[in-house]
Amino acid sequence: MTPSNPNPQQPTTIGGYALAIAKALTFSGIDSNRVLKAAGVPMTITNDPMSRLPVGTVTRLFRMCADVTNSPYFGLTVARFIHISNLHALGYALAASANLMEFCQRIERYFRLASQVAEIKVSASRDEVSLHIRLLVDVCAESEDAFLGFVVLAMRQLYKAEFNPARVAFSHPMPLEGPDPYEALFRSPVSFGATMPLVVFPRADFDQPLAGACAELAQMNDNLANHYIARLDKDDVVTRVRQKIIEFLPNGDCSRDKVASALAMSPTTLQFKLAERDTSFHELLDATRRELAASYVQQASLSITEITFLLGFSDTSNFTRAFKRWEGVSPTQFRSPMGAA
């Protein structure tokens, strides 16, 4: 039996995070088993998304690591040892993203699978793309460093080694020893004591194709990530509705009433709960169809007719009109290299 969060109200982080910390300890010449055991991390921890660590345990582990390594930069070391497999479906979906914009959008959408400590928001202008990290609970500086470091290092691995952010901001204070290790890893200006962690990238790089792009693999793992998030947070009505929409769309019967029944509530109750989250069933249905459509159209093995019925549309003309509303071009134009550019 894999470890789980004993207190369902307490935010958790995926267990694979501890595996990356253990590798960083070993690299630093420290007995990782001894430190993990002292911090209360189960030796049976795995990459399984349902194998979770309470945030308090992660903080305690990081503080012990900083002590035994005598380094305020241990989080940056951990960043180098976080593998995509440590994030399970989210990691595999990131690796299969078509470009860096999709990469960031997946972090925004599915970050809760990796950790429940923050909400990620992506914003874009003509020149820049920013990742805003709104912390929901107090986290240690090492956690912040490890996550932002992982994001940039993963982008370099998937895109190109010389890729650098435009600037990075941390909410924690600068270590007394100075910013040099941060500047060495990020290769960009860094600042500390910000309102929230932030990393800003040059916009021009974000539409370039990634070598590992695979729309089919990305879509499979998107669906799996959404499934696990729904299991982790049974009170998150938006995630549960999205999961049911994905499940019911191919059958051509994805009504509000059917989804409400599947969630054991009345349509009125469902409408009320979604309104509390500033959304509606129609908005979620439209947004989910749009996300799936963009992925399906990139899969050459799927015909437009097949995609039409996978998304629950009655005919291709209805799907084409919806797709033009979403993307500004027809599905056929979007599928061509010139149309997607």
C-alpha positions as CSV (number, residue, x, y, z in Angstrom):
1,M,0.0,0.0,0.0
2,T,1.4,3.4,-1.0
3,P,1.5,6.3,1.5
4,S,-1.3,8.8,1.3
5,N,-2.2,12.0,3.0
6,P,-3.6,11.1,6.5
7,N,-5.3,14.5,6.6
8,P,-7.4,15.1,3.4
9,Q,-7.6,18.8,4.2
10,Q,-3.9,19.3,4.3
11,P,-2.2,20.1,0.9
12,T,0.1,17.4,-0.4
13,T,2.9,16.9,-2.9
14,I,3.4,13.9,-5.2
15,G,5.7,11.3,-3.6
16,G,8.1,11.3,-6.6
17,Y,9.4,14.7,-5.3
18,A,11.0,12.9,-2.4
19,L,12.8,10.6,-4.8
20,A,14.4,13.6,-6.5
21,I,15.4,15.0,-3.1
22,A,17.0,11.6,-2.2
23,K,19.0,11.7,-5.4
24,A,20.2,15.2,-4.7
25,L,21.3,14.1,-1.2
26,T,23.2,11.1,-2.6
27,F,24.9,13.5,-5.1
28,S,25.9,15.7,-2.2
29,G,27.5,12.7,-0.4
30,I,24.7,12.3,2.2
31,D,23.0,9.1,3.3
32,S,19.5,9.8,1.8
33,N,17.8,6.9,3.6
34,R,18.8,8.2,6.9
35,V,17.6,11.8,6.2
36,L,14.3,10.7,4.7
37,K,13.6,8.4,7.6
38,A,14.4,11.1,10.1
39,A,12.0,13.5,8.3
40,G,9.2,11.0,8.4
41,V,9.2,10.1,4.7
42,P,8.0,6.5,4.2
43,M,10.6,4.2,2.5
44,T,7.7,2.9,0.3
45,I,7.2,6.3,-1.3
46,T,6.8,6.0,-5.2
47,N,6.0,8.1,-8.3
48,D,2.4,7.0,-8.0
49,P,0.2,10.1,-8.0
50,M,-1.8,8.7,-5.1
51,S,1.4,8.3,-3.1
52,R,1.5,11.7,-1.4
53,L,3.5,13.7,1.1
54,P,2.0,16.4,3.4
55,V,3.5,19.8,2.7
56,G,4.7,19.9,6.3
57,T,6.7,16.7,5.7
58,V,8.3,18.1,2.6
59,T,9.2,21.3,4.5
60,R,10.7,19.3,7.3
61,L,12.7,17.2,4.9
62,F,14.1,20.3,3.0
63,R,15.1,22.0,6.3
64,M,17.0,18.8,7.3
65,C,18.6,18.7,3.9
66,A,19.8,22.3,4.1
67,D,21.3,21.5,7.5
68,V,23.1,18.3,6.6
69,T,24.5,19.8,3.3
70,N,25.2,23.2,4.9
71,S,23.8,24.8,1.7
72,P,21.1,27.4,1.3
73,Y,21.0,26.4,-2.4
74,F,20.0,22.8,-1.9
75,G,16.7,23.5,-3.7
76,L,18.6,24.4,-6.9
77,T,20.5,21.1,-6.6
78,V,17.1,19.2,-6.4
79,A,15.9,21.0,-9.5
80,R,18.6,19.1,-11.5
81,F,17.4,15.7,-10.2
82,I,13.6,16.1,-10.8
83,H,12.8,13.8,-13.8
84,I,9.6,14.0,-15.8
85,S,8.7,10.6,-14.4
86,N,8.6,12.1,-10.9
87,L,5.5,14.0,-12.0
88,H,3.8,10.9,-13.5
89,A,1.2,11.8,-16.1
90,L,1.9,15.5,-15.9
91,G,5.6,15.0,-16.6
92,Y,4.9,12.7,-19.6
93,A,2.4,15.2,-21.0
94,L,4.9,18.0,-20.6
95,A,7.5,16.0,-22.5
96,A,5.1,15.4,-25.4
97,S,4.0,19.0,-25.7
98,A,4.0,20.6,-29.2
99,N,5.8,23.8,-28.0
100,L,6.7,25.7,-24.9
101,M,3.3,27.4,-24.8
102,E,1.6,24.1,-24.5
103,F,4.2,23.1,-21.9
104,C,3.2,26.1,-19.7
105,Q,-0.5,25.6,-20.2
106,R,-0.2,22.0,-19.0
107,I,1.6,23.2,-15.9
108,E,-1.2,25.7,-15.3
109,R,-3.9,23.1,-15.8
110,Y,-2.5,20.1,-14.1
111,F,-0.1,21.4,-11.5
112,R,-2.4,20.1,-8.7
113,L,-1.3,16.6,-9.6
114,A,2.3,17.5,-8.7
115,S,1.4,19.7,-5.7
116,Q,-1.5,21.4,-4.0
117,V,0.5,24.2,-2.6
118,A,0.0,26.7,-5.4
119,E,-2.0,27.8,-8.4
120,I,-0.2,28.5,-11.6
121,K,-1.3,31.1,-14.1
122,V,0.1,31.7,-17.6
123,S,-0.1,35.2,-19.1
124,A,1.1,36.2,-22.5
125,S,1.8,39.5,-24.3
126,R,3.4,40.1,-27.7
127,D,6.9,40.0,-26.3
128,E,6.7,37.8,-23.1
129,V,5.1,34.8,-21.5
130,S,4.9,34.7,-17.7
131,L,4.3,31.9,-15.2
132,H,2.8,33.4,-12.0
133,I,2.8,31.1,-9.0
134,R,0.2,32.0,-6.4
135,L,1.2,30.2,-3.2
136,L,-1.8,28.9,-1.3
137,V,0.2,27.9,1.8
138,D,3.6,28.8,3.2
139,V,6.4,26.8,1.5
140,C,10.1,26.7,2.2
141,A,12.5,28.5,-0.1
142,E,14.0,25.2,-1.3
143,S,10.6,24.1,-2.7
144,E,10.3,27.4,-4.6
145,D,13.8,27.1,-5.9
146,A,13.4,23.4,-7.0
147,F,10.2,24.0,-8.9
148,L,11.3,27.1,-10.8
149,G,14.7,25.4,-11.5
150,F,12.9,22.3,-12.8
151,V,10.7,24.3,-15.2
152,V,13.7,26.1,-16.8
153,L,15.9,23.0,-16.9
154,A,13.1,20.9,-18.4
155,M,12.4,23.6,-21.1
156,R,16.1,23.5,-22.0
157,Q,16.1,19.7,-22.3
158,L,12.9,19.7,-24.5
159,Y,13.7,22.8,-26.6
160,K,17.4,23.9,-26.7
161,A,20.2,24.0,-24.1
162,E,20.9,27.8,-24.7
163,F,17.3,28.8,-23.8
164,N,17.1,31.3,-20.9
165,P,14.2,33.1,-19.2
166,A,14.1,36.9,-19.4
167,R,13.9,37.2,-15.6
168,V,13.0,35.3,-12.5
169,A,11.6,36.5,-9.2
170,F,11.4,34.6,-5.9
171,S,9.2,35.4,-2.9
172,H,11.8,34.3,-0.3
173,P,14.7,36.5,0.7
174,M,18.1,36.2,-1.0
175,P,20.5,33.9,0.9
176,L,23.2,35.8,2.8
177,E,25.8,34.1,0.5
178,G,24.4,35.9,-2.5
179,P,22.6,35.2,-5.8
180,D,25.4,33.7,-7.8
181,P,24.1,30.1,-7.9
182,Y,20.7,31.3,-9.0
183,E,22.2,33.4,-11.8
184,A,24.3,30.4,-12.8
185,L,21.3,28.1,-13.2
186,F,18.8,30.5,-14.7
187,R,21.3,32.5,-16.7
188,S,19.1,35.6,-16.3
189,P,18.5,38.4,-13.8
190,V,17.0,37.2,-10.5
191,S,15.3,39.1,-7.7
192,F,14.0,38.2,-4.3
193,G,11.3,39.2,-1.9
194,A,8.7,39.4,-4.6
195,T,4.9,39.3,-3.9
196,M,4.8,35.9,-5.6
197,P,7.3,33.7,-7.5
198,L,7.4,34.6,-11.2
199,V,9.4,33.5,-14.2
200,V,9.2,35.5,-17.5
201,F,10.2,34.1,-20.9
202,P,10.8,35.7,-24.3
203,R,7.6,35.1,-26.4
204,A,9.4,34.4,-29.6
205,D,10.6,31.0,-28.4
206,F,7.1,29.7,-27.4
207,D,5.7,28.7,-30.7
208,Q,8.8,26.8,-31.9
209,P,8.2,23.0,-32.2
210,L,9.7,20.7,-29.6
211,A,11.5,17.5,-30.7
212,G,9.5,15.2,-28.5
213,A,6.1,16.5,-29.6
214,C,3.4,13.8,-29.8
215,A,-0.2,15.0,-29.6
216,E,-1.6,11.5,-29.0
217,L,0.7,10.8,-26.1
218,A,0.1,14.3,-24.6
219,Q,-3.6,13.8,-24.9
220,M,-3.5,10.4,-23.2
221,N,-1.6,11.8,-20.3
222,D,-3.7,14.9,-20.1
223,N,-6.7,12.7,-19.5
224,L,-4.9,10.6,-17.0
225,A,-3.7,13.7,-15.1
226,N,-7.3,15.0,-15.0
227,H,-8.5,11.6,-13.7
228,Y,-6.0,11.5,-10.9
229,I,-6.7,15.1,-9.9
230,A,-10.4,14.2,-9.6
231,R,-9.5,11.3,-7.3
232,L,-7.2,13.5,-5.2
233,D,-9.7,16.3,-4.7
234,K,-13.2,14.9,-4.6
235,D,-14.5,18.3,-3.4
236,D,-13.2,20.0,-6.6
237,V,-16.4,20.1,-8.6
238,V,-14.8,21.7,-11.7
239,T,-12.2,18.9,-12.0
240,R,-14.9,16.3,-11.5
241,V,-17.2,17.8,-14.1
242,R,-14.3,18.1,-16.6
243,Q,-13.5,14.4,-16.0
244,K,-17.1,13.4,-16.7
245,I,-17.2,15.6,-19.8
246,I,-14.1,13.8,-21.2
247,E,-15.7,10.5,-20.4
248,F,-19.1,11.2,-22.0
249,L,-18.2,13.3,-25.1
250,P,-17.5,10.3,-27.4
251,N,-20.9,8.8,-26.7
252,G,-22.6,11.9,-28.0
253,D,-24.6,12.3,-24.8
254,C,-22.8,14.8,-22.6
255,S,-25.6,16.9,-21.1
256,R,-25.6,18.8,-17.8
257,D,-28.3,16.4,-16.5
258,K,-26.2,13.3,-17.3
259,V,-23.1,14.7,-15.7
260,A,-25.0,15.8,-12.6
261,S,-26.5,12.4,-12.3
262,A,-23.1,10.8,-12.6
263,L,-21.9,13.0,-9.8
264,A,-24.9,12.1,-7.6
265,M,-26.4,15.6,-7.5
266,S,-29.3,17.4,-9.1
267,P,-28.7,19.6,-12.2
268,T,-29.7,22.6,-10.0
269,T,-27.2,21.7,-7.4
270,L,-24.5,21.2,-10.0
271,Q,-25.3,24.6,-11.5
272,F,-25.1,26.3,-8.1
273,K,-21.7,24.6,-7.2
274,L,-20.2,25.7,-10.6
275,A,-21.5,29.2,-10.1
276,E,-19.7,29.3,-6.8
277,R,-16.5,28.7,-8.8
278,D,-17.4,31.4,-11.3
279,T,-18.1,29.0,-14.2
280,S,-21.0,27.0,-15.7
281,F,-21.5,23.6,-17.3
282,H,-21.7,25.2,-20.8
283,E,-18.3,27.1,-20.2
284,L,-16.6,23.9,-19.0
285,L,-18.0,21.9,-21.9
286,D,-16.8,24.5,-24.4
287,A,-13.4,24.8,-22.8
288,T,-12.9,21.1,-22.6
289,R,-13.9,20.6,-26.2
290,R,-11.5,23.3,-27.3
291,E,-8.6,21.7,-25.5
292,L,-9.4,18.3,-26.9
293,A,-10.0,19.6,-30.4
294,A,-6.6,21.3,-30.6
295,S,-4.9,18.1,-29.5
296,Y,-7.0,15.8,-31.8
297,V,-6.5,17.9,-34.9
298,Q,-2.7,17.6,-34.4
299,Q,-3.0,13.8,-34.6
300,A,-2.8,12.9,-38.3
301,S,-4.2,9.4,-37.6
302,L,-7.6,11.0,-36.8
303,S,-9.9,12.2,-39.5
304,I,-11.9,15.3,-39.1
305,T,-15.0,13.2,-39.1
306,E,-13.6,11.0,-36.3
307,I,-12.7,14.1,-34.3
308,T,-16.2,15.5,-34.8
309,F,-17.8,12.5,-33.1
310,L,-15.1,12.2,-30.4
311,L,-16.1,15.7,-29.3
312,G,-19.8,14.9,-29.3
313,F,-20.8,17.1,-32.3
314,S,-23.6,15.9,-34.5
315,D,-21.9,16.7,-37.8
316,T,-18.6,18.1,-39.2
317,S,-20.1,21.5,-40.1
318,N,-21.0,22.2,-36.4
319,F,-17.5,21.1,-35.3
320,T,-15.9,23.3,-38.0
321,R,-17.9,26.4,-36.9
322,A,-16.9,25.8,-33.3
323,F,-13.3,25.3,-34.2
324,K,-13.2,28.5,-36.2
325,R,-14.6,30.3,-33.2
326,W,-11.9,28.8,-31.0
327,E,-8.8,29.0,-33.2
328,G,-9.7,31.5,-36.0
329,V,-9.2,28.9,-38.7
330,S,-10.8,25.6,-39.9
331,P,-9.6,22.3,-38.5
332,T,-7.9,21.5,-41.9
333,Q,-6.1,24.8,-41.9
334,F,-5.0,24.3,-38.3
335,R,-3.7,20.9,-39.2
336,S,-1.4,22.2,-41.9
337,P,2.0,23.6,-40.8
338,M,1.2,27.0,-42.3
339,G,-2.3,27.1,-40.7
340,A,-1.0,26.3,-37.2
341,A,1.7,28.9,-37.3
